[in-house]
Amino acid sequence: MKSFFVGIKDVLLWSYARGTWQYDLLCLLIIATVFLVPSRYFGDRDRTLQANGARSLASKPGASPIEIDADALSRFLEKNNRRGDLDNSPQLALQDFLRGEQQAAFEVLRYEKFTTREGREAYRVWVR
């Protein structure tokens, strides 16, 4: 029984030398934990992304919306010869902006137009 507790102590204090099979086994267990445990067990980690006027957070239910500067959106649409899209289908235009600027597939759930503290027009966009 004493050797069992000594083994537990050695694992907890990481007292094995490099190159031993015990050390390699501990490293494999850590790597397996990182790749096999679902990410929801590691907590909610929203990351801020910056992309030409878009400030976004990894969007989860209840997460903060993405804020898109209206000027950046207009420049993007003009660059792609799609200026009329903002008037005809703003939701699609916002979705294309996010896909083009952040290189990620987003589906726009809803949006709202607002004025920032600096007096600039912008959009709040909730995505999935």
Secondary structure by P-SEA (a helix, b strand, c coil): caaaaaaaaaaaacccccccaaaaaaaaaaaaaacccccccccbbbbbbbcccccccccccccbbbbbbaaaaaaaaaaacccccccccaaaaaaaaaaaaccbbbbbcbbbbbbcccbbbbbbbbcc
